[in-house]
Amino acid sequence: MVATSASNASSATPGSSRGDDLSPAPVGVHFSALDGARAFAAIGVFVTHLGLLSGFITSHSTLGPFMARMDVGVAVFFVLSGFLLYRPFVAARFAQKPPTPTGVYAKRRLIRIFPAYWVALIIIAFVLRAPAFEEPHSFVAHMLLIHAYDGTQVTGGPIQQSWTLSIEIAFYAFVPVWAWLMSRRTRSPRAQLKVEIGSLLLLAAAAWAANIGLLIGGVSGSTFSQAGIWLPLRLTDFIPGMLLAVASAWISHSNIELPRWIRSIAFGATCWALAILAFWFMSTQLGLPMFPTYSARQAFAVRVFYLAVAVLFLTPAVIGNRDSRVVSALLANRPIIWVGLVSYGIYIWHEAWMILYQRWFDEPFLQASFIRMGIFAALTTVGTAALSWYFVEKPAMNWGRGTRQPH
C-alpha cells in the first residue's frame, strides 16, 4: 500500500457540478467545464497511484518526477468544492434572497458522500480484501470518516485516500456557518461584496499564518501533514475557490461584461501556460522525493504550488470565457464530462483494483508492468465507477432531492 502523505491528498470528493448533484445551486446555474476539470483531476490521481504502485515513478527518471506530482488533482478538488458549495450562498445574499435551508444542504452533502463510500468500503474490505481491515484501523471510525483524526489511521486502510473525505466533511460543515456569519447584517450588494472579499482574505491570512507558525516551530513532516487534516489549517485550499465563487456570483448579479482580454482565448491559454510552468517547476526544481514522504517545508511548498496550479487551471472555466471553444473542447466535451460524473467512483475504487492486479497476476509492489496494470486498473475502475454512479450515487441523490429516477 502506498503511504500517501497527508500534505498532498490523493483526492477530494469528485462528483458533478450540475446544480443539486453537488450543491444547492439555483436552477439554471451550470458550469459544464467543471465536470471536465474534475475528470482531469481524477485521472491525475489515478496516474500518480499507478506510477507509485507499479514502481514506474522510481524507475523512470524523465517522467517519474512529473507523474509523482499529478496528484495535484487534490488541490483541484478542494478549490472546486470551495467554488461550487459557496457560490449559491453568496449569490443568494447578493440577490437578497434566502439560501437553501441548512437541513436540505446537509442532507444533500451527506448523501453525496456516504452511500457510495460505504458500499465501496464494505466490498473492498470484506469481499475483495484489497486490503482488509487491520489494526489499528477501526471499521466504525472509517465508516464515520473520523479515522483521519487518529494519526495511526491516516494512511493504510481499505480506502486509504478516504482521509481526504474527512477534510471535505469538515468543510461541508464550515460553509453554512461561514455563510451565516456573512449574513448577520443586511447590506447593499456592493457593501456585501466588500465584506465577502475582505473577510475571506483575512481568513486566508490566518490559515496561512497558522501553517507558517508550524514551520517556524520546527515540527516534523509527519506532524505538519497530520495538522493539515484539521480544517483550520487546510482552509488555505478552499478559500481560493470561495473567492472565485464571490467573483463569479458578483459578475452574474451585476451583469458585468468582462473586458475583452479576459474573454479572449489568450487569457485562458495564459492561465493554463502558467499552470504548466508552475507544475514543471515544482516537479523538477524543488528536489522533492518520488514518494510523498516530505519534510514539513517540502510539504508546505507542495501545498503552495498545488494550489497555484489548481487556481490557474480552473480560472478560465469559471471567470473568463468559460464557454469559449478552447475551454469547451478541453473540459466540456461529452466523454470528459462523463468521466467527471463518475469520478467519485474512480477515486474510491482505483487503488483496490491496482492491488488486486498485483495479487492476481503475481506482480509485486514496485515491480509491476505499468502498461498492463494501467489497462487492467483503468477498465475495472471505470466500470466499477459507472456502476457506482448509476446504481448508488445517482439514485441516492434523486432520493435526496425528493425525485424519482426516470425509467
C-alpha positions as CSV (number, residue, x, y, z in Angstrom):
1,M,0.0,0.0,0.0
2,V,1.3,3.4,-0.9
3,A,1.6,5.7,2.1
4,T,0.4,8.9,0.6
5,S,1.4,11.9,2.7
6,A,-1.4,13.9,4.3
7,S,0.1,17.1,2.8
8,N,-0.9,16.1,-0.7
9,A,-4.1,14.1,-0.6
10,S,-4.9,11.7,-3.3
11,S,-8.4,13.0,-3.9
12,A,-11.2,15.0,-2.6
13,T,-14.8,14.4,-3.4
14,P,-15.3,14.2,-7.1
15,G,-18.8,14.4,-8.5
16,S,-21.0,16.5,-10.7
17,S,-21.1,20.3,-10.9
18,R,-24.7,20.1,-12.1
19,G,-26.8,22.0,-9.6
20,D,-28.2,19.9,-6.9
21,D,-26.0,17.0,-7.7
22,L,-23.2,18.8,-5.9
23,S,-24.5,21.9,-4.3
24,P,-27.7,23.8,-3.6
25,A,-27.1,26.0,-6.7
26,P,-30.0,27.9,-8.0
27,V,-31.7,26.3,-11.0
28,G,-30.0,27.3,-14.2
29,V,-26.5,27.7,-12.8
30,H,-24.3,25.2,-14.5
31,F,-20.6,25.1,-15.2
32,S,-20.2,22.1,-17.5
33,A,-16.4,22.7,-17.9
34,L,-16.0,21.9,-14.2
35,D,-17.2,18.4,-14.8
36,G,-14.3,18.1,-17.2
37,A,-11.9,19.7,-14.7
38,R,-12.9,17.1,-12.2
39,A,-12.2,14.3,-14.7
40,F,-8.7,15.6,-15.3
41,A,-8.1,15.8,-11.6
42,A,-9.3,12.2,-11.1
43,I,-7.1,10.9,-14.0
44,G,-4.1,12.7,-12.5
45,V,-4.7,11.0,-9.1
46,F,-5.1,7.6,-10.9
47,V,-1.9,8.0,-12.8
48,T,0.1,9.0,-9.7
49,H,-1.0,5.9,-7.8
50,L,-0.4,3.7,-10.8
51,G,3.1,5.1,-11.1
52,L,3.8,4.6,-7.4
53,L,2.4,1.1,-7.0
54,S,4.0,-0.2,-10.2
55,G,7.3,1.3,-9.4
56,F,7.4,3.3,-12.7
57,I,7.9,6.6,-10.9
58,T,11.1,5.5,-9.2
59,S,12.4,3.7,-12.2
60,H,11.8,6.4,-14.9
61,S,14.0,9.4,-14.3
62,T,12.4,11.5,-17.0
63,L,8.7,11.0,-16.5
64,G,8.8,9.9,-12.9
65,P,9.0,13.4,-11.3
66,F,6.0,14.6,-13.3
67,M,3.9,11.5,-12.6
68,A,4.7,11.8,-8.9
69,R,3.1,15.2,-8.8
70,M,0.0,14.5,-10.8
71,D,-2.0,14.1,-7.6
72,V,-2.2,17.9,-7.9
73,G,-5.7,16.9,-8.6
74,V,-6.4,17.0,-4.8
75,A,-6.0,20.8,-4.9
76,V,-8.3,20.9,-7.9
77,F,-11.0,19.0,-6.0
78,F,-10.7,21.3,-2.9
79,V,-10.8,24.5,-5.0
80,L,-13.8,23.1,-6.8
81,S,-15.6,22.4,-3.5
82,G,-14.9,25.9,-2.3
83,F,-16.3,27.4,-5.5
84,L,-19.4,25.1,-6.0
85,L,-20.5,24.9,-2.4
86,Y,-20.1,28.6,-1.5
87,R,-21.3,30.2,-4.7
88,P,-25.1,29.5,-4.1
89,F,-24.9,31.1,-0.6
90,V,-23.1,34.3,-1.8
91,A,-25.3,34.5,-4.9
92,A,-28.4,34.4,-2.6
93,R,-27.0,37.2,-0.5
94,F,-26.3,39.4,-3.5
95,A,-29.9,38.8,-4.6
96,Q,-31.1,39.4,-1.1
97,K,-32.9,36.0,-1.1
98,P,-32.8,33.2,1.4
99,P,-30.3,30.5,0.8
100,T,-31.1,26.8,0.6
101,P,-32.2,25.6,4.2
102,T,-29.3,24.2,6.2
103,G,-31.1,20.9,6.7
104,V,-31.6,20.4,3.0
105,Y,-28.0,21.4,2.3
106,A,-26.7,18.9,5.0
107,K,-28.9,16.1,3.6
108,R,-27.5,16.5,0.1
109,R,-23.9,16.7,1.3
110,L,-24.2,13.5,3.4
111,I,-26.0,11.6,0.6
112,R,-23.3,12.7,-1.9
113,I,-20.5,11.3,0.3
114,F,-21.7,8.3,2.3
115,P,-23.8,5.8,0.3
116,A,-21.2,5.2,-2.5
117,Y,-18.3,5.3,0.1
118,W,-20.0,2.8,2.4
119,V,-20.7,0.4,-0.5
120,A,-17.1,0.6,-1.7
121,L,-15.6,0.3,1.9
122,I,-17.6,-2.9,2.7
123,I,-16.9,-4.6,-0.7
124,I,-13.2,-3.6,-0.7
125,A,-12.6,-4.6,2.9
126,F,-14.7,-7.7,3.4
127,V,-15.2,-9.2,-0.1
128,L,-12.2,-8.2,-2.2
129,R,-9.9,-7.7,0.9
130,A,-7.9,-5.2,-1.1
131,P,-6.9,-4.6,1.6
132,A,-8.9,-5.8,4.5
133,F,-9.1,-4.1,7.9
134,E,-6.1,-4.5,10.0
135,E,-5.1,-2.9,13.3
136,P,-5.1,-0.1,14.2
137,H,-7.8,0.8,11.6
138,S,-11.3,0.9,13.1
139,F,-14.3,-0.1,11.0
140,V,-16.5,2.4,12.8
141,A,-14.0,5.2,12.5
142,H,-13.7,4.6,8.8
143,M,-17.4,4.4,8.3
144,L,-17.9,7.7,10.0
145,L,-14.9,9.3,8.3
146,I,-13.3,10.2,11.6
147,H,-10.3,7.9,11.2
148,A,-8.2,10.6,9.8
149,Y,-8.0,12.4,13.1
150,D,-6.1,9.5,14.6
151,G,-2.5,9.7,13.4
152,T,-2.2,5.9,13.3
153,Q,-5.1,5.6,10.8
154,V,-4.3,8.3,8.3
155,T,-2.6,6.1,5.8
156,G,-3.4,2.5,5.0
157,G,-6.9,1.0,5.5
158,P,-9.2,-0.3,2.8
159,I,-9.6,3.1,1.1
160,Q,-6.6,4.8,2.4
161,Q,-7.2,8.1,0.5
162,S,-10.6,8.4,2.2
163,W,-9.0,10.5,4.9
164,T,-9.4,13.4,2.4
165,L,-13.1,12.9,2.7
166,S,-12.7,13.8,6.4
167,I,-11.5,17.2,5.3
168,E,-14.4,17.6,2.8
169,I,-16.9,16.7,5.5
170,A,-15.4,19.4,7.8
171,F,-15.6,21.9,5.0
172,Y,-19.2,21.0,4.3
173,A,-20.0,21.8,8.0
174,F,-18.0,25.0,7.8
175,V,-19.7,26.5,4.7
176,P,-23.2,27.2,6.2
177,V,-21.6,28.5,9.4
178,W,-19.5,31.0,7.5
179,A,-22.4,31.9,5.3
180,W,-24.5,32.6,8.4
181,L,-21.7,34.9,9.8
182,M,-21.6,36.8,6.5
183,S,-25.4,37.3,6.5
184,R,-25.7,38.6,10.1
185,R,-26.3,42.1,8.8
186,T,-28.3,43.3,5.8
187,R,-26.1,45.2,3.4
188,S,-26.3,46.5,-0.1
189,P,-24.9,44.1,-2.7
190,R,-21.8,46.2,-3.2
191,A,-21.2,46.5,0.6
192,Q,-21.7,42.8,0.9
193,L,-19.1,42.2,-1.9
194,K,-16.5,44.2,0.1
195,V,-17.3,42.3,3.3
196,E,-17.1,38.9,1.5
197,I,-13.7,39.6,-0.1
198,G,-12.2,41.2,3.0
199,S,-13.4,38.5,5.4
200,L,-12.1,35.7,3.1
201,L,-8.7,37.4,2.7
202,L,-8.4,37.8,6.5
203,L,-9.4,34.1,7.0
204,A,-6.8,33.1,4.4
205,A,-4.1,35.1,6.1
206,A,-4.9,33.5,9.4
207,A,-4.9,30.0,7.9
208,W,-1.5,30.6,6.1
209,A,-0.1,32.1,9.3
210,A,-1.1,29.0,11.2
211,N,0.8,26.8,8.7
212,I,3.8,29.0,8.7
213,G,3.8,29.0,12.5
214,L,4.2,25.3,12.5
215,L,7.2,25.6,10.2
216,I,8.8,28.2,12.4
217,G,8.1,25.9,15.3
218,G,10.2,23.2,13.6
219,V,7.6,20.5,13.5
220,S,8.3,17.2,11.7
221,G,6.9,16.4,8.3
222,S,4.5,13.9,9.8
223,T,3.2,16.4,12.3
224,F,2.8,19.1,9.7
225,S,0.9,16.7,7.5
226,Q,-1.3,15.5,10.3
227,A,-2.1,19.0,11.3
228,G,-3.0,19.7,7.7
229,I,-6.0,17.4,8.0
230,W,-7.6,19.8,10.5
231,L,-9.7,22.3,8.6
232,P,-8.4,25.5,10.1
233,L,-5.1,24.8,8.5
234,R,-6.5,23.3,5.4
235,L,-8.8,26.2,4.6
236,T,-6.0,27.5,2.5
237,D,-7.0,25.0,-0.2
238,F,-10.7,26.0,-0.2
239,I,-10.6,29.8,0.2
240,P,-9.4,30.5,-3.4
241,G,-12.4,28.6,-4.7
242,M,-14.7,30.6,-2.3
243,L,-13.1,33.9,-3.7
244,L,-13.7,32.7,-7.2
245,A,-17.3,32.0,-6.2
246,V,-17.7,35.6,-4.9
247,A,-16.3,37.0,-8.2
248,S,-18.5,34.7,-10.3
249,A,-21.6,35.5,-8.4
250,W,-21.0,39.2,-8.5
251,I,-20.4,39.1,-12.2
252,S,-23.7,37.3,-12.7
253,H,-25.6,39.5,-10.3
254,S,-24.3,42.8,-11.8
255,N,-24.5,41.6,-15.4
256,I,-20.9,42.7,-15.8
257,E,-19.4,42.4,-19.2
258,L,-15.8,41.4,-18.7
259,P,-13.0,43.1,-20.5
260,R,-12.3,41.7,-23.9
261,W,-8.8,40.4,-22.9
262,I,-10.4,38.3,-20.1
263,R,-12.9,36.9,-22.6
264,S,-10.2,36.1,-25.1
265,I,-8.7,32.8,-25.9
266,A,-5.3,34.3,-24.9
267,F,-6.5,34.7,-21.3
268,G,-7.3,31.0,-20.9
269,A,-4.2,30.0,-22.7
270,T,-2.1,32.2,-20.5
271,C,-3.6,30.8,-17.3
272,W,-3.0,27.2,-18.5
273,A,0.5,28.0,-19.6
274,L,1.3,29.4,-16.2
275,A,-0.2,26.4,-14.6
276,I,2.0,24.1,-16.7
277,L,5.1,26.2,-15.8
278,A,4.3,26.0,-12.1
279,F,3.8,22.3,-12.4
280,W,7.1,21.9,-14.2
281,F,9.0,24.0,-11.7
282,M,7.5,22.1,-8.7
283,S,8.2,18.7,-10.3
284,T,11.8,19.4,-11.4
285,Q,13.3,22.2,-9.4
286,L,12.3,21.6,-5.7
287,G,14.2,18.4,-5.2
288,L,11.1,16.6,-4.0
289,P,11.3,12.8,-3.3
290,M,9.4,10.5,-5.6
291,F,7.4,9.1,-2.8
292,P,5.3,11.6,-0.8
293,T,7.4,11.4,2.3
294,Y,8.0,15.1,2.7
295,S,9.7,17.3,5.3
296,A,7.5,20.0,6.7
297,R,9.0,22.6,4.4
298,Q,8.6,20.4,1.4
299,A,5.0,19.6,2.3
300,F,4.3,23.4,2.6
301,A,5.9,24.1,-0.7
302,V,3.9,21.3,-2.4
303,R,0.7,22.8,-1.0
304,V,1.5,26.2,-2.3
305,F,2.4,25.0,-5.8
306,Y,-0.5,22.6,-6.0
307,L,-2.9,25.4,-5.1
308,A,-1.4,27.7,-7.7
309,V,-1.7,25.1,-10.4
310,A,-5.3,24.4,-9.4
311,V,-6.4,28.0,-9.4
312,L,-4.7,28.8,-12.7
313,F,-6.3,25.6,-14.2
314,L,-9.8,26.4,-13.1
315,T,-10.0,30.2,-13.5
316,P,-10.7,30.1,-17.3
317,A,-13.6,27.7,-16.6
318,V,-15.3,30.0,-14.1
319,I,-14.3,33.6,-14.7
320,G,-13.0,34.0,-18.3
321,N,-14.9,33.0,-21.4
322,R,-15.9,29.7,-19.9
323,D,-18.0,28.9,-23.0
324,S,-15.1,29.5,-25.4
325,R,-14.3,26.9,-28.0
326,V,-11.0,26.2,-26.3
327,V,-12.4,25.7,-22.8
328,S,-15.4,23.7,-24.2
329,A,-13.2,21.5,-26.4
330,L,-10.9,20.6,-23.5
331,L,-13.2,20.5,-20.5
332,A,-16.8,20.4,-21.7
333,N,-16.8,17.6,-24.3
334,R,-19.1,14.7,-23.7
335,P,-16.6,12.0,-22.9
336,I,-14.7,14.1,-20.4
337,I,-17.9,15.3,-18.8
338,W,-19.0,11.7,-18.3
339,V,-15.7,10.8,-16.7
340,G,-16.2,13.8,-14.4
341,L,-19.6,12.4,-13.4
342,V,-18.2,9.0,-12.4
343,S,-15.0,10.5,-10.9
344,Y,-16.1,9.8,-7.3
345,G,-16.2,6.1,-8.1
346,I,-12.8,6.4,-9.8
347,Y,-11.4,8.0,-6.6
348,I,-12.7,5.4,-4.1
349,W,-12.1,2.3,-6.2
350,H,-8.9,2.7,-8.2
351,E,-6.3,1.6,-5.7
352,A,-8.2,-1.5,-4.8
353,W,-8.1,-2.7,-8.4
354,M,-4.4,-1.9,-8.6
355,I,-3.8,-4.0,-5.5
356,L,-5.9,-6.8,-7.0
357,Y,-3.9,-6.7,-10.2
358,Q,-0.7,-7.2,-8.3
359,R,-2.2,-10.1,-6.3
360,W,-3.9,-11.9,-9.2
361,F,-1.0,-11.5,-11.7
362,D,1.7,-12.0,-9.1
363,E,3.5,-8.8,-9.9
364,P,4.9,-7.4,-6.6
365,F,4.7,-3.9,-5.3
366,L,7.1,-1.6,-7.2
367,Q,7.8,-4.4,-9.8
368,A,4.6,-4.4,-11.8
369,S,4.1,-3.7,-15.5
370,F,2.9,-0.1,-15.8
371,I,1.1,-0.6,-19.1
372,R,-0.6,-3.9,-18.2
373,M,-1.5,-2.8,-14.7
374,G,-2.7,0.6,-16.1
375,I,-5.0,-1.1,-18.7
376,F,-6.5,-3.5,-16.1
377,A,-7.0,-0.8,-13.5
378,A,-8.5,1.6,-16.0
379,L,-11.1,-0.8,-17.3
380,T,-12.1,-2.2,-13.9
381,T,-12.1,1.2,-12.2
382,V,-14.2,2.9,-14.8
383,G,-16.6,0.0,-14.9
384,T,-17.0,0.0,-11.2
385,A,-17.3,3.8,-11.1
386,A,-20.1,3.6,-13.7
387,L,-21.9,1.0,-11.6
388,S,-21.5,3.2,-8.5
389,W,-22.8,6.3,-10.3
390,Y,-25.9,4.7,-11.9
391,F,-26.9,2.3,-9.2
392,V,-25.8,4.0,-6.0
393,E,-24.9,7.7,-6.3
394,K,-27.5,9.0,-8.7
395,P,-30.4,7.1,-7.1
396,A,-29.3,8.4,-3.7
397,M,-29.2,11.9,-4.9
398,N,-32.6,11.6,-6.6
399,W,-34.0,10.4,-3.4
400,G,-32.3,13.3,-1.5
401,R,-34.0,15.8,-3.8
402,G,-37.3,14.0,-3.5
403,T,-37.4,13.0,-7.1
404,R,-37.6,9.6,-8.7
405,Q,-35.2,8.4,-11.4
406,P,-37.0,8.0,-14.7
407,H,-37.3,4.5,-16.1
